[in-house]
Amino acid sequence: MGKQNRRRRTGRKAVPGLTLDADALSGDPARIAEAIAMAALAWAQGDTAGVGSFLARITGQGPISEELAIGTRLASERLIAHAFEFGWLPADVHQAARRRLDEFAVGYLTDLMAEHRAGFAAESVDETWQRQLDDLDAAVWWTADRPHLNQWADRALLTGHEALTAVIAALALLVQLPKLERIRPLPGTVRPHRPHHGVDEKTLGRVRGLLAKAESTAFPEEAETLSAKAQELMTKYAIDRVLLETPTTPIDLPTARRIWLDTPYTDAKALLIDLVTRANRSRAIFAADWGFVTIIGDDPDLDAVELLSTSLLVQATRTMIDTAPTTAEARSRAYRKAFLTAYATRIGDRLAATTATTIADSDPTQLLPLLATHHQRVDNAVETYFPTTHTRGITIRSTEGWDAGTEAANRAHLDNS
């Protein structure tokens, strides 16, 4: 299976004996910001009861004071900026938050990211950044006459104590975020214009149509045939793109994206993505602690990886459920993990075979040296983004699940006839 980035690089150490003194707070927003940041750190270290008592004392029974709201904003701005400097993108923050926080804390972080973005000119914001914020509907909706925290609490129908508790939980998550590879430039960073050279819409439309049929059919064999046809189309598109490039054609550096996985069985799902990336001339790195895969390659190849892997995960899960026998073993986590792992392994082999056949049917003499150069570029990009990684395997504890997954994949017809 691909490599896994297992570095723990939070850059922060535990603070022993951390105390929160509400009486020491004055009306100085800077001191309040420091206290809020310390409360977030204490919450991240597990002292939720102590933080709860601290918040009860500073909020009382009434609304949040203007000084407290301003101080909280200062602390929030610092922590979200630090998360972005640590390589986290808006979609990454949202995905981590929705897995660990309630809807109020997630909503606060969305507003916080919108406010951060508003401080930069549009032309200085990376297109991926803006697209991710747009997908989250992140926008500055509040007015300038009152602090955001008060308007947000009113909108969410939260008391002052409830609102500040949600904020501290959100900031505690930011405190815990580890350092990642910075795969997109920060807002406001001067950079050369690098347009997204993805797959053309006509090809994407045909691929999406094939995958939609694959996801809707009740017959696994038909689903696999349709998926293989989608892989063939994407490979042909990539071959044409490579052959059209001339020695004087400017070539973009390989880029990177993150794909977040839903639990359970994230390691088996990561394996499937890893095998799809390899069939599409790309590489994948799995961050198991947080549940995402970073894929590295050229934009058109990454488009293919995202489309195919998303569809295949749906198909694999459905096949696992539809073909499972009515036994206690088949309902166990061990069986399902083994099934998905075997299915991913076998389907990965077959996708790779489809790619190899498509290449062989073209002009291998001219194409293979170009592909070798492409692979070297991707490998160099991986070494740049991930200088320290290691290989990680998957433990299988259900032979029945493995055999069933392999059999299900073997029944699929991928001859495209």
C-alpha positions in Angstrom: 0.0 0.0 0.0 1.3 3.5 -0.5 3.3 5.4 2.1 2.0 7.1 5.2 3.0 10.3 6.6 3.2 9.6 10.4 5.1 12.6 11.6 3.7 14.2 14.7 4.7 17.9 14.3 2.3 20.0 16.3 5.2 22.2 17.5 3.4 22.5 20.8 4.2 20.9 24.2 1.8 20.2 27.1 1.6 22.9 29.7 1.7 21.2 33.1 -0.4 22.8 35.9 -2.2 25.2 33.5 -4.5 27.5 35.5 -7.2 29.8 34.4 -7.8 32.8 36.6 -11.0 34.7 35.7 -10.3 37.3 38.3 -7.0 38.3 36.6 -8.8 39.4 33.5 -9.2 43.1 32.9 -10.9 45.0 30.1 -7.8 44.7 28.0 -8.6 42.6 24.9 -5.0 41.5 24.5 -5.1 39.9 28.0 -8.5 38.4 27.3 -7.2 36.9 24.0 -4.3 35.3 25.9 -6.8 33.8 28.4 -9.0 32.5 25.7 -6.0 30.9 24.0 -4.9 29.3 27.2 -8.5 28.0 27.8 -8.4 26.4 24.3 -5.1 24.7 25.2 -6.5 23.4 28.5 -9.5 22.1 26.7 -7.3 20.4 24.1 -5.4 18.7 27.0 -8.6 17.3 28.4 -9.5 19.8 31.2 -13.0 20.5 30.0 -14.4 20.7 33.5 -11.9 23.4 34.5 -12.5 25.3 31.4 -16.2 25.1 31.9 -15.9 26.6 35.3 -13.7 29.4 34.0 -16.2 30.2 31.2 -19.1 30.3 33.6 -17.3 32.9 35.7 -16.4 35.2 32.8 -19.7 35.0 31.0 -22.1 34.8 34.0 -25.8 34.7 33.2 -25.8 37.5 30.7 -24.7 38.2 27.2 -21.0 38.2 26.2 -19.4 41.6 26.9 -17.9 43.6 24.0 -14.4 43.3 25.6 -14.7 39.5 25.8 -16.0 39.3 22.3 -13.1 41.4 21.0 -10.5 39.4 22.9 -12.1 36.1 21.7 -11.8 37.4 18.1 -8.1 38.3 18.5 -7.4 34.8 19.9 -9.4 33.2 17.1 -7.7 35.2 14.4 -4.3 34.1 15.6 -5.1 30.4 15.8 -6.8 30.2 12.4 -3.9 32.0 10.8 -1.5 29.6 12.5 -3.5 26.6 11.2 -3.2 27.9 7.7 0.5 28.5 8.1 0.7 24.9 9.2 -0.5 23.8 5.8 -4.3 23.3 6.5 -6.7 24.5 3.8 -10.3 25.6 4.5 -11.7 22.2 3.4 -9.3 20.4 5.7 -10.3 22.5 8.7 -13.9 21.8 7.9 -13.5 18.1 7.5 -11.5 17.8 10.7 -14.1 19.9 12.5 -17.2 18.0 11.4 -15.6 14.8 12.6 -14.9 16.1 16.1 -17.1 19.0 16.9 -20.8 19.9 17.0 -22.6 22.0 14.4 -22.2 25.2 16.4 -18.4 24.9 16.6 -18.2 23.9 12.9 -20.3 27.0 12.0 -18.0 29.3 14.1 -14.9 28.0 12.3 -16.6 28.6 8.9 -17.3 32.2 9.8 -13.7 32.5 11.1 -12.3 31.3 7.8 -14.6 33.7 5.9 -13.4 36.6 8.0 -9.7 35.6 7.5 -10.2 35.5 3.7 -11.9 38.9 3.7 -8.7 40.6 4.7 -7.0 39.8 1.3 -7.6 41.1 -2.2 -9.4 38.7 -4.5 -6.5 38.5 -6.9 -4.1 37.5 -4.1 -6.2 34.4 -3.0 -5.4 31.0 -4.5 -8.2 29.6 -6.7 -8.3 26.4 -4.7 -8.7 28.4 -1.5 -11.5 30.4 -2.9 -13.3 27.4 -4.4 -13.2 25.5 -1.0 -14.6 28.6 0.8 -17.3 28.9 -1.8 -18.2 25.2 -1.4 -18.6 25.8 2.3 -20.8 28.9 1.7 -18.3 30.8 3.9 -19.0 34.5 3.7 -19.1 37.5 5.9 -22.8 37.8 6.8 -22.6 39.8 10.0 -22.6 43.6 10.3 -19.8 45.9 11.6 -21.8 47.6 14.3 -21.6 44.6 16.8 -18.9 42.0 17.4 -19.3 38.8 15.3 -19.4 36.6 18.4 -22.6 38.3 19.7 -24.3 38.2 16.3 -23.3 34.6 15.8 -24.6 33.6 19.3 -27.9 35.4 18.6 -28.3 33.7 15.2 -27.6 30.2 16.7 -29.9 30.9 19.6 -27.1 30.3 22.1 -26.6 31.8 25.5 -23.3 33.6 26.2 -21.9 30.5 28.0 -23.0 28.1 25.3 -21.6 30.2 22.6 -18.2 30.6 24.3 -18.1 26.9 25.1 -18.5 26.1 21.4 -15.9 28.6 20.5 -13.4 27.2 22.9 -14.0 23.7 21.5 -13.4 25.0 18.0 -10.2 26.8 19.0 -9.0 23.6 20.9 -9.2 21.7 17.6 -7.1 24.4 16.0 -4.5 24.0 18.8 -4.3 20.3 18.1 -3.8 20.5 14.3 -0.4 19.1 13.3 1.9 20.6 10.8 1.2 19.5 7.2 2.9 20.0 3.9 1.8 23.4 2.4 0.3 22.3 -0.9 -1.3 25.7 -1.8 0.0 29.2 -1.3 -1.4 31.3 1.6 -3.8 34.2 0.9 -1.9 37.4 0.1 1.1 35.5 -1.1 2.6 36.9 -4.3 2.8 34.0 -6.8 3.0 33.5 -10.5 -0.4 32.7 -12.1 -0.9 29.0 -12.4 -4.1 28.1 -14.1 -5.8 24.8 -13.4 -5.2 22.5 -16.5 -7.8 19.9 -15.8 -9.6 17.4 -18.1 -11.7 19.1 -20.7 -15.5 19.2 -20.0 -16.5 16.8 -22.8 -14.2 14.0 -21.5 -15.3 14.7 -17.9 -18.9 14.5 -18.9 -18.4 11.1 -20.5 -16.5 9.8 -17.5 -19.1 11.1 -15.0 -21.8 9.5 -17.1 -20.1 6.1 -17.1 -19.4 6.3 -13.3 -23.0 7.4 -12.6 -24.3 4.3 -14.4 -21.8 2.1 -12.5 -23.0 3.5 -9.2 -26.7 3.0 -10.1 -26.6 -0.6 -11.6 -27.5 -3.5 -9.4 -25.0 -5.8 -11.3 -21.4 -5.8 -10.0 -20.1 -7.0 -13.4 -21.7 -4.2 -15.3 -20.4 -1.7 -12.7 -16.9 -2.9 -13.1 -17.1 -2.8 -16.9 -18.3 0.8 -16.8 -15.6 1.8 -14.3 -12.9 0.2 -16.5 -14.3 2.1 -19.5 -14.0 5.3 -17.5 -10.4 4.4 -16.7 -9.7 3.7 -20.3 -11.1 7.1 -21.4 -9.0 9.0 -18.8 -5.8 7.1 -19.8 -6.4 7.9 -23.5 -6.9 11.5 -22.6 -3.6 11.5 -20.6 -1.8 9.8 -23.5 -3.0 12.4 -26.0 -1.9 15.2 -23.6 1.6 13.7 -23.1 2.1 13.1 -26.9 1.0 16.7 -27.7 3.6 18.2 -25.3 6.7 19.3 -27.1 10.2 19.9 -25.5 9.4 23.6 -25.5 6.0 23.3 -23.9 5.9 24.8 -20.4 5.2 22.0 -18.0 3.5 22.7 -14.7 5.0 21.2 -11.6 3.0 18.3 -10.1 0.5 19.5 -7.6 -1.2 17.9 -4.6 -4.8 17.6 -3.2 -6.3 16.0 -0.1 -9.1 13.4 -0.1 -10.8 13.0 3.3 -12.2 9.5 4.2 -15.2 8.7 6.3 -14.9 6.0 9.0 -14.8 3.1 9.3 -12.2 1.1 7.4 -10.2 4.2 6.4 -7.0 2.1 5.8 -8.8 -0.1 3.3 -10.3 2.9 1.6 -6.9 4.6 1.5 -5.5 1.5 -0.2 -8.2 1.8 -2.9 -7.2 5.4 -3.5 -3.6 4.5 -3.6 -4.1 1.9 -6.3 -6.3 4.3 -8.3 -3.5 6.9 -8.2 -0.9 4.4 -9.4 -3.1 3.5 -12.3 -3.3 7.2 -13.2 0.4 8.1 -13.0 0.1 9.7 -9.5 1.1 8.9 -5.9 -0.7 8.9 -2.6 0.3 9.4 1.0 -2.1 8.4 3.8 -2.3 10.3 7.1 -4.0 7.7 9.2 -4.3 9.8 12.4 -6.6 12.3 10.7 -8.1 10.2 8.0 -7.1 11.8 4.7 -5.0 10.9 1.7 -2.8 13.4 -0.1 -2.6 12.7 -3.9 0.3 14.1 -5.9 0.4 14.4 -9.7 -0.7 16.6 -12.7 -4.1 18.2 -12.5 -5.8 16.1 -15.2 -4.5 12.9 -13.5 -5.7 14.1 -10.1 -9.1 14.9 -11.6 -9.3 11.3 -12.8 -8.2 10.0 -9.4 -10.9 12.0 -7.5 -13.6 10.9 -9.9 -12.7 7.2 -10.0 -11.9 6.7 -6.4 -15.1 8.4 -5.2 -17.1 6.2 -7.5 -15.2 3.0 -6.7 -15.6 3.6 -2.9 -19.4 3.7 -3.4 -19.4 0.6 -5.6 -17.1 -1.3 -3.2 -19.3 -0.6 -0.2 -22.5 -1.5 -2.1 -21.0 -4.7 -3.4 -19.8 -5.7 0.1 -23.3 -5.2 1.5 -25.2 -6.8 -1.4 -23.1 -9.9 -1.6 -22.4 -10.7 2.1 -23.8 -14.0 3.4 -26.2 -13.9 6.3 -23.7 -15.0 8.9 -22.3 -13.5 12.0 -18.8 -13.4 10.5 -20.1 -11.4 7.5 -21.5 -8.8 9.8 -18.2 -8.3 11.7 -15.8 -5.4 11.3 -13.0 -7.9 10.5 -15.0 -9.4 7.6 -15.9 -6.0 6.1 -12.3 -4.6 6.4 -10.9 -7.8 4.8 -13.5 -7.6 2.0 -12.8 -4.0 1.2 -9.0 -4.6 1.3 -9.2 -7.6 -1.0 -11.7 -5.9 -3.3 -9.4 -2.8 -3.6 -6.3 -5.0 -4.2 -8.0 -6.9 -7.0 -9.7 -3.9 -8.7 -6.4 -2.0 -8.5 -4.7 -4.8 -10.4 -7.4 -4.7 -13.0 -7.4 -0.9 -13.4 -3.6 -1.1 -13.8 -4.1 -3.8 -16.5 -6.6 -1.5 -18.3 -4.1 1.3 -18.2 -1.3 -0.9 -19.5 -3.4 -2.2 -22.4 -4.4 1.3 -23.4 -0.8 2.3 -23.5 0.2 -0.7 -25.5 -2.5 0.0 -28.1 -1.0 3.5 -28.6 2.6 4.2 -29.6 4.7 2.7 -26.8 8.0 3.5 -28.5 7.3 7.2 -28.4 5.1 7.2 -25.2 7.1 5.2 -22.7 10.1 7.6 -22.5 7.7 10.5 -22.0 5.8 8.6 -19.2 9.1 7.7 -17.6 10.0 11.4 -17.4 6.5 12.1 -16.0 6.9 9.5 -13.3 10.2 11.0 -12.3 8.6 14.4 -12.0 5.9 13.0 -9.7 8.5 11.1 -7.6 10.5 14.3 -7.2 7.4 16.2 -6.1 6.6 13.5 -3.5 10.1 13.8 -2.1 9.6 17.6 -1.9 6.3 17.4 -0.2 7.0 14.4 2.0 10.8 14.0 2.7 10.1 11.5 5.5 7.5 8.8 5.0 7.3 5.0 5.6 5.4 2.1 4.2 2.4 0.8 6.2 0.5 -2.4 5.8 -3.0 -3.5 6.7 -3.7 -6.3 9.1 -6.4 -8.8 7.9 -8.3 -10.9 10.4 -11.0 -12.5 8.3 -10.1 -15.0 5.6 -13.7 -15.3 4.7 -13.9 -11.6 4.0 -10.7 -11.6 2.0 -11.9 -14.5 -0.2 -15.3 -12.9 -0.7 -13.8 -9.6 -1.7 -11.4 -11.3 -4.1 -14.2 -13.4 -5.6 -16.4 -10.3 -6.1 -13.6 -8.5 -7.9 -12.8 -11.5 -10.0 -16.5 -11.8 -11.2 -16.2 -8.4 -12.7 -15.7 -8.2 -16.4 -13.2 -5.5 -17.4 -12.6 -6.5 -21.0 -14.6 -3.4 -22.3 -16.2 -5.6 -24.9 
